[in-house]
Amino acid sequence: RDNNASKPKRLDHILEIRAKQQDQLKRNVKSTRQQQKKKRQTIHSSFNHDAADEAYERRRNLIIAEEKALLQQKQHQAQQQAQIQLQQEQDRAQQQALRELEEMERMAILQQQDVEYQ
């Protein structure tokens, strides 16, 4: 009888141990899943951070390239403007020289006529 009476107690004890083991196993699985989730988030965050860094670097390089192109364009325009001004000054000087030459020729003709008249 004592043997039979202790069987339910032993069975309850075994079931209690199993329940504790299952609870511990559940906690371990949950903890492992949380750790894996954190690792995935960290890796994902790292990938996002790297991608953001690369995108920033590409944008920065693009802006630098655009600024260089704009500066070259401005320099080219300034060169062209300087060439135009130089050409205009040369044209004005040439026209002034022609006017002076024409005036000298006119004066020479007048002097010649004056000499012939006298």
ABEGO torsion letter per residue (X at the ends): XAAAAAAAAAAAAAAAAAAAAAAAAAAAAAAAAAAAAAAAAAAAAAAAAAAAAAAAAAAAAAAAAAAAAAAAAAAAAAAAAAAAAAAAAAAAAAAAAAAAAAAAAAAAAAAAAAAAAX
